[in-house]
Amino acid sequence: MTEWSHEQKDFAREVRKKSFPGGGLEQETKLKQGRPDGPTTSYYEDGSVKEILSFKNGMQDGLCQWFYPNKQLRREVTYRGGLMHGLMRSWYENGTVKEKWTFEGGRLEGTGQLFYPGGALKEEIHFRHDLRQGLRVCYGEDGKPLREEIYEDDALHGPCKVYAGGKLERTEHYERGELRGSA
């Protein structure tokens, strides 16, 4: 059973600690008037850091980071008022970048990228107000294009080019998400 203990700093501030059944520190949370305010740090049983979350007045606010058991950074993102804001990045356990997304007020905005474990670009896609908007390109691990698609308000709209071995195989035409033809 997990035990919580309270360490009073003053009337308005305290630190809440949670322990593993074996006694090691599992989590430490700074509180202000009973709500998270400051860093909350969680640990793996071996004592290494699992995650560091930033809070202000009970809501996530500031840089938050998650780690693999091997201490490699797994993901990081900044929050403002409980919503993701700015660049969110994640990594494979081997340390190569896995994905990059940009958020504004909790919504995807701008260009997002996905990568293969070896580091090659897998996909690049554009967002506006949390919807796919504009060009999306998918690549093979060899860097050659697999697909080029155009989105309008989160639906395929316009030509979609399909490649095989880096060469154009066919072009599909979409209208508001529905396939209208192929050449």
Backbone as CSV, one residue per row, in Angstrom:
resi,resn,N_x,N_y,N_z,CA_x,CA_y,CA_z,C_x,C_y,C_z
1,MET,0.829,-1.178,0.000,0.000,0.000,0.000,0.881,1.253,0.000
2,THR,0.503,2.231,-0.777,1.268,3.461,-0.881,0.933,4.385,0.273
3,GLU,1.961,4.970,0.841,1.790,5.877,1.974,2.082,7.312,1.539
4,TRP,1.285,8.243,1.996,1.516,9.677,1.772,1.954,10.288,3.090
5,SER,2.903,11.169,3.032,3.302,11.895,4.226,3.328,13.372,3.890
6,HIS,3.125,14.200,4.865,3.122,15.651,4.669,4.243,16.262,5.497
7,GLU,4.937,17.175,4.880,6.016,17.875,5.560,5.646,19.359,5.510
8,GLN,5.256,19.936,6.626,4.812,21.336,6.662,6.003,22.269,6.524
9,LYS,5.929,23.186,5.548,6.942,24.231,5.408,6.431,25.495,6.079
10,ASP,5.188,25.827,5.842,4.484,26.891,6.524,3.009,26.614,6.295
11,PHE,2.152,27.485,6.773,0.715,27.233,6.694,0.219,27.067,5.254
12,ALA,0.766,27.855,4.323,0.266,27.850,2.947,1.028,26.879,2.035
13,ARG,2.228,26.476,2.394,3.044,25.617,1.524,3.383,24.315,2.245
14,GLU,3.427,23.249,1.432,3.842,21.960,1.968,4.407,21.106,0.848
15,VAL,5.051,20.018,1.227,5.576,19.050,0.278,4.917,17.719,0.601
16,ARG,4.314,17.120,-0.421,3.673,15.811,-0.249,4.591,14.769,-0.860
17,LYS,4.882,13.727,-0.072,5.754,12.649,-0.538,4.987,11.338,-0.542
18,LYS,5.212,10.590,-1.611,4.576,9.282,-1.769,5.703,8.262,-1.900
19,SER,5.586,7.144,-1.172,6.645,6.138,-1.173,6.191,4.849,-1.830
20,PHE,7.143,4.127,-2.403,6.889,2.782,-2.907,6.662,1.861,-1.713
21,PRO,6.008,0.710,-1.922,5.805,-0.222,-0.804,7.106,-0.607,-0.100
22,GLY,8.223,-0.664,-0.849,9.510,-1.009,-0.252,10.189,0.145,0.469
23,GLY,9.597,1.337,0.390,10.103,2.476,1.139,10.800,3.558,0.342
24,GLY,11.166,3.314,-0.887,11.827,4.350,-1.675,10.837,5.431,-2.110
25,LEU,11.361,6.610,-2.380,10.534,7.744,-2.787,9.963,7.522,-4.188
26,GLU,8.642,7.591,-4.317,7.960,7.418,-5.600,7.589,8.764,-6.222
27,GLN,7.158,9.718,-5.370,6.738,11.013,-5.898,6.863,12.080,-4.811
28,GLU,7.216,13.282,-5.270,7.306,14.433,-4.378,6.606,15.602,-5.075
29,THR,5.618,16.180,-4.392,4.817,17.257,-4.971,4.850,18.467,-4.054
30,LYS,5.145,19.629,-4.637,5.065,20.877,-3.868,3.646,21.411,-3.990
31,LEU,3.086,21.772,-2.846,1.712,22.255,-2.789,1.662,23.664,-2.216
32,LYS,0.664,24.392,-2.655,0.368,25.700,-2.085,-1.131,25.727,-1.863
33,GLN,-1.522,25.902,-0.643,-2.933,25.889,-0.253,-3.630,24.630,-0.758
34,GLY,-2.916,23.485,-0.652,-3.495,22.190,-0.986,-3.467,21.816,-2.456
35,ARG,-2.972,22.697,-3.319,-2.936,22.406,-4.755,-1.492,22.354,-5.239
36,PRO,-1.213,21.509,-6.254,0.147,21.472,-6.803,0.582,22.860,-7.266
37,ASP,1.787,23.251,-6.865,2.329,24.558,-7.222,3.847,24.444,-7.159
38,GLY,4.436,24.284,-8.334,5.868,24.026,-8.416,6.075,22.659,-9.027
39,PRO,7.270,22.120,-8.898,7.533,20.828,-9.533,6.929,19.644,-8.778
40,THR,6.463,18.672,-9.565,6.106,17.357,-9.048,7.062,16.394,-9.723
41,THR,7.820,15.669,-8.931,8.810,14.743,-9.474,8.423,13.329,-9.094
42,SER,8.367,12.451,-10.117,8.108,11.025,-9.900,9.380,10.260,-10.217
43,TYR,9.551,9.131,-9.512,10.778,8.349,-9.636,10.463,6.900,-9.975
44,TYR,11.422,6.250,-10.628,11.380,4.798,-10.780,11.853,4.194,-9.468
45,GLU,11.606,2.904,-9.279,11.986,2.264,-8.010,13.490,2.305,-7.755
46,ASP,14.296,2.428,-8.821,15.752,2.503,-8.611,16.211,3.902,-8.201
47,GLY,15.268,4.854,-8.100,15.587,6.208,-7.665,15.818,7.189,-8.802
48,SER,15.874,6.706,-10.048,16.062,7.625,-11.171,14.748,8.344,-11.472
49,VAL,14.861,9.514,-12.056,13.692,10.358,-12.324,12.856,9.774,-13.463
50,LYS,11.567,9.682,-13.237,10.603,9.198,-14.229,9.955,10.377,-14.957
51,GLU,9.577,11.417,-14.204,8.964,12.606,-14.805,9.098,13.788,-13.862
52,ILE,9.157,14.968,-14.487,9.145,16.224,-13.733,8.055,17.076,-14.369
53,LEU,7.010,17.343,-13.612,5.880,18.123,-14.095,5.852,19.450,-13.346
54,SER,5.573,20.521,-14.068,5.512,21.851,-13.452,4.068,22.285,-13.291
55,PHE,3.747,22.818,-12.119,2.392,23.265,-11.826,2.388,24.692,-11.295
56,LYS,1.297,25.381,-11.540,1.054,26.695,-10.961,-0.441,26.763,-10.650
57,ASN,-0.753,27.014,-9.404,-2.154,27.083,-8.958,-2.966,25.854,-9.360
58,GLY,-2.369,24.673,-9.267,-3.080,23.430,-9.521,-3.144,23.002,-10.973
59,MET,-2.609,23.805,-11.900,-2.645,23.454,-13.322,-1.223,23.310,-13.842
60,GLN,-1.046,22.409,-14.834,0.272,22.274,-15.434,0.657,23.598,-16.071
61,ASP,1.874,24.043,-15.764,2.350,25.328,-16.255,3.872,25.314,-16.195
62,GLY,4.501,25.400,-17.349,5.955,25.361,-17.419,6.421,24.098,-18.118
63,LEU,7.722,23.883,-18.108,8.330,22.744,-18.786,8.041,21.454,-18.040
64,CYS,7.574,20.450,-18.780,7.332,19.119,-18.225,8.174,18.120,-19.011
65,GLN,8.787,17.170,-18.298,9.671,16.197,-18.923,9.398,14.797,-18.396
66,TRP,9.518,13.817,-19.306,9.357,12.405,-18.985,10.622,11.689,-19.427
67,PHE,11.034,10.676,-18.658,12.292,9.978,-18.918,12.065,8.474,-19.005
68,TYR,12.896,7.808,-19.805,12.927,6.344,-19.856,13.675,5.840,-18.627
69,PRO,13.505,4.549,-18.285,14.259,4.002,-17.149,15.776,4.123,-17.315
70,ASN,16.277,4.199,-18.566,17.723,4.344,-18.785,18.191,5.800,-18.641
71,LYS,17.300,6.681,-18.168,17.557,8.101,-17.893,17.521,8.978,-19.150
72,GLN,17.278,8.376,-20.321,17.167,9.119,-21.572,15.849,9.902,-21.570
73,LEU,15.897,11.148,-22.019,14.696,11.968,-22.121,13.726,11.329,-23.115
74,ARG,12.472,11.130,-22.711,11.444,10.493,-23.539,10.560,11.522,-24.220
75,ARG,10.193,12.591,-23.492,9.274,13.601,-24.025,9.416,14.876,-23.217
76,GLU,9.240,16.032,-23.901,9.187,17.289,-23.165,8.251,18.248,-23.895
77,VAL,7.544,19.006,-23.092,6.596,19.987,-23.621,6.384,21.048,-22.549
78,THR,6.054,22.247,-23.002,5.752,23.339,-22.082,4.243,23.536,-22.041
79,TYR,3.744,23.784,-20.850,2.320,24.056,-20.651,2.147,25.509,-20.225
80,ARG,1.036,26.091,-20.611,0.608,27.403,-20.124,-0.848,27.261,-19.708
81,GLY,-1.107,27.499,-18.448,-2.478,27.419,-17.949,-3.156,26.094,-18.216
82,GLY,-2.397,24.992,-18.133,-2.957,23.661,-18.318,-2.999,23.179,-19.756
83,LEU,-2.579,24.009,-20.717,-2.614,23.637,-22.129,-1.205,23.592,-22.708
84,MET,-0.958,22.616,-23.589,0.344,22.538,-24.241,0.549,23.780,-25.094
85,HIS,1.773,24.315,-25.027,2.081,25.536,-25.764,3.560,25.524,-26.156
86,GLY,3.814,25.629,-27.442,5.185,25.621,-27.929,5.538,24.263,-28.493
87,LEU,6.824,23.989,-28.565,7.329,22.772,-29.183,7.223,21.588,-28.232
88,MET,6.608,20.508,-28.715,6.576,19.231,-27.997,7.487,18.291,-28.767
89,ARG,8.428,17.687,-28.064,9.337,16.737,-28.689,9.347,15.445,-27.906
90,SER,9.530,14.346,-28.659,9.743,13.064,-27.987,10.881,12.345,-28.691
91,TRP,11.480,11.390,-27.955,12.651,10.670,-28.432,12.421,9.175,-28.268
92,TYR,13.085,8.415,-29.121,13.154,6.970,-28.931,14.110,6.706,-27.776
93,GLU,14.052,5.506,-27.245,14.907,5.169,-26.105,16.393,5.245,-26.459
94,ASN,16.722,5.139,-27.768,18.124,5.230,-28.184,18.603,6.681,-28.287
95,GLY,17.712,7.663,-28.047,18.087,9.070,-28.040,17.794,9.823,-29.323
96,THR,17.370,9.138,-30.388,17.039,9.853,-31.620,15.642,10.447,-31.506
97,VAL,15.433,11.553,-32.194,14.143,12.249,-32.151,13.064,11.367,-32.777
98,LYS,11.922,11.281,-32.120,10.784,10.492,-32.591,9.740,11.385,-33.261
99,GLU,9.457,12.535,-32.647,8.436,13.433,-33.191,8.635,14.842,-32.666
100,LYS,8.104,15.801,-33.458,8.093,17.216,-33.071,6.735,17.786,-33.483
101,TRP,6.092,18.455,-32.557,4.792,19.086,-32.807,4.800,20.457,-32.166
102,THR,4.108,21.398,-32.769,3.999,22.733,-32.193,2.556,22.968,-31.765
103,PHE,2.395,23.475,-30.547,1.072,23.738,-29.985,0.915,25.210,-29.654
104,GLU,-0.274,25.709,-29.806,-0.652,27.044,-29.334,-1.975,26.878,-28.603
105,GLY,-1.963,27.159,-27.323,-3.186,27.053,-26.528,-3.815,25.675,-26.570
106,GLY,-2.985,24.619,-26.594,-3.480,23.254,-26.578,-3.814,22.682,-27.945
107,ARG,-3.682,23.493,-28.994,-4.011,23.023,-30.350,-2.751,22.886,-31.197
108,LEU,-2.749,21.887,-32.076,-1.651,21.725,-33.016,-1.651,22.881,-33.997
109,GLU,-0.476,23.467,-34.201,-0.301,24.591,-35.137,1.037,24.436,-35.839
110,GLY,1.058,24.666,-37.134,2.323,24.634,-37.865,2.672,23.235,-38.325
111,THR,3.963,23.012,-38.501,4.461,21.765,-39.073,4.792,20.753,-37.991
112,GLY,4.284,19.528,-38.164,4.622,18.415,-37.289,5.495,17.440,-38.057
113,GLN,6.391,16.770,-37.338,7.287,15.823,-37.976,7.387,14.542,-37.161
114,LEU,7.416,13.424,-37.874,7.655,12.109,-37.285,8.932,11.556,-37.902
115,PHE,9.703,10.799,-37.116,10.985,10.269,-37.567,11.065,8.768,-37.318
116,TYR,11.827,8.078,-38.144,12.122,6.664,-37.935,13.152,6.542,-36.810
117,PRO,13.240,5.358,-36.169,14.226,5.185,-35.082,15.667,5.479,-35.495
118,GLY,15.992,5.309,-36.770,17.341,5.603,-37.244,17.593,7.084,-37.472
119,GLY,16.548,7.913,-37.376,16.700,9.359,-37.499,16.150,9.954,-38.783
120,ALA,15.833,9.128,-39.790,15.315,9.655,-41.059,13.891,10.188,-40.880
121,LEU,13.567,11.244,-41.617,12.230,11.834,-41.574,11.211,10.846,-42.141
122,LYS,10.153,10.590,-41.392,9.098,9.654,-41.784,7.901,10.389,-42.363
123,GLU,7.535,11.510,-41.737,6.334,12.241,-42.149,6.445,13.697,-41.743
124,GLU,5.923,14.562,-42.586,5.835,15.981,-42.280,4.427,16.416,-42.644
125,ILE,3.770,17.087,-41.718,2.370,17.466,-41.930,2.113,18.829,-41.299
126,HIS,1.227,19.574,-41.908,0.914,20.927,-41.443,-0.455,20.950,-40.757
127,PHE,-0.539,21.750,-39.696,-1.778,21.901,-38.928,-2.139,23.365,-38.779
128,ARG,-3.426,23.607,-38.714,-3.951,24.930,-38.365,-5.185,24.703,-37.498
129,HIS,-5.156,25.271,-36.313,-6.269,25.138,-35.353,-6.617,23.671,-35.087
130,ASP,-5.587,22.833,-34.911,-5.735,21.420,-34.568,-6.222,20.545,-35.726
131,LEU,-6.302,21.080,-36.931,-6.756,20.328,-38.107,-5.620,20.210,-39.114
132,ARG,-5.535,19.049,-39.781,-4.569,18.919,-40.863,-4.953,19.916,-41.947
133,GLN,-3.966,20.672,-42.396,-4.219,21.741,-43.358,-2.991,21.886,-44.250
134,GLY,-3.161,21.632,-45.533,-2.044,21.780,-46.456,-1.362,20.458,-46.732
135,LEU,-0.083,20.537,-47.041,0.683,19.393,-47.517,1.093,18.434,-46.399
136,ARG,0.959,17.136,-46.700,1.490,16.059,-45.851,2.345,15.191,-46.761
137,VAL,3.579,14.945,-46.352,4.479,14.105,-47.132,4.957,12.965,-46.242
138,CYS,4.870,11.738,-46.761,5.356,10.549,-46.066,6.565,10.013,-46.829
139,TYR,7.590,9.605,-46.085,8.835,9.128,-46.678,9.144,7.723,-46.191
140,GLY,9.883,6.970,-47.016,10.417,5.690,-46.593,11.685,5.919,-45.801
141,GLU,12.181,4.886,-45.167,13.412,5.032,-44.385,14.600,5.420,-45.256
142,ASP,14.481,5.181,-46.570,15.549,5.546,-47.497,15.482,7.015,-47.921
143,GLY,14.479,7.752,-47.417,14.330,9.167,-47.731,13.502,9.448,-48.971
144,LYS,13.106,8.411,-49.685,12.303,8.598,-50.893,10.836,8.805,-50.513
145,PRO,10.126,9.648,-51.267,8.715,9.895,-50.932,7.850,8.664,-51.158
146,LEU,6.848,8.486,-50.289,5.848,7.427,-50.427,4.498,8.006,-50.843
147,ARG,4.154,9.162,-50.236,2.875,9.834,-50.522,3.019,11.341,-50.341
148,GLU,2.305,12.066,-51.146,2.154,13.512,-50.978,0.659,13.781,-51.040
149,GLU,0.126,14.348,-49.971,-1.314,14.586,-49.864,-1.568,16.042,-49.514
150,ILE,-2.740,16.518,-49.890,-3.145,17.872,-49.524,-4.430,17.763,-48.699
151,TYR,-4.429,18.460,-47.570,-5.590,18.462,-46.677,-6.216,19.845,-46.632
152,GLU,-7.519,19.832,-46.492,-8.273,21.055,-46.260,-9.244,20.764,-45.121
153,ASP,-9.093,21.465,-44.035,-9.928,21.265,-42.851,-10.011,19.797,-42.437
154,ASP,-8.853,19.134,-42.357,-8.685,17.773,-41.869,-9.178,16.686,-42.834
155,ALA,-9.495,17.026,-44.082,-9.941,16.047,-45.080,-9.040,16.131,-46.311
156,LEU,-8.740,14.967,-46.887,-7.986,14.964,-48.138,-8.757,15.772,-49.169
157,HIS,-8.048,16.658,-49.875,-8.718,17.514,-50.852,-7.703,17.912,-51.923
158,GLY,-7.889,17.398,-53.117,-6.968,17.690,-54.211,-6.169,16.461,-54.568
159,PRO,-5.051,16.664,-55.281,-4.259,15.526,-55.726,-3.484,14.865,-54.591
160,CYS,-3.410,13.550,-54.652,-2.622,12.739,-53.722,-1.701,11.897,-54.584
161,LYS,-0.410,12.121,-54.466,0.565,11.400,-55.266,1.083,10.204,-54.480
162,VAL,1.057,9.032,-55.128,1.516,7.792,-54.516,2.766,7.337,-55.265
163,TYR,3.840,7.068,-54.507,5.122,6.705,-55.096,5.481,5.264,-54.761
164,ALA,6.249,4.648,-55.653,6.828,3.326,-55.427,8.298,3.428,-55.826
165,GLY,9.186,3.092,-54.925,10.609,3.189,-55.210,11.070,4.592,-55.556
166,GLY,10.371,5.603,-55.051,10.729,6.987,-55.310,10.174,7.542,-56.606
167,LYS,9.471,6.709,-57.374,8.897,7.143,-58.654,7.379,7.232,-58.538
168,LEU,6.810,8.237,-59.169,5.362,8.432,-59.145,4.664,7.225,-59.762
169,GLU,3.793,6.606,-58.986,3.049,5.428,-59.434,1.669,5.820,-59.936
170,ARG,0.994,6.708,-59.180,-0.351,7.155,-59.570,-0.696,8.429,-58.812
171,THR,-1.686,9.126,-59.312,-2.217,10.309,-58.642,-3.700,10.081,-58.391
172,GLU,-4.082,10.189,-57.147,-5.495,10.067,-56.764,-6.039,11.475,-56.553
173,HIS,-7.301,11.662,-56.854,-7.925,12.975,-56.667,-9.028,12.863,-55.616
174,TYR,-8.945,13.723,-54.613,-9.912,13.727,-53.514,-10.672,15.041,-53.486
175,GLU,-11.909,14.918,-53.048,-12.744,16.086,-52.835,-13.389,15.939,-51.466
176,ARG,-12.990,16.789,-50.542,-13.490,16.772,-49.161,-13.492,15.367,-48.538
177,GLY,-12.373,14.674,-48.735,-12.183,13.367,-48.122,-12.637,12.183,-48.935
178,GLU,-13.289,12.405,-50.044,-13.781,11.304,-50.874,-12.942,11.156,-52.140
179,LEU,-12.556,9.913,-52.435,-11.787,9.626,-53.632,-12.684,9.845,-54.859
180,ARG,-12.226,10.675,-55.787,-13.013,11.003,-56.992,-12.408,10.414,-58.261
181,GLY,-11.197,9.924,-58.172,-10.576,9.337,-59.362,-9.107,9.075,-59.126
182,SER,-8.517,8.306,-60.053,-7.126,7.947,-59.961,-6.554,7.859,-61.369
183,ALA,-5.352,8.314,-61.534,-4.699,8.255,-62.848,-3.265,7.787,-62.685
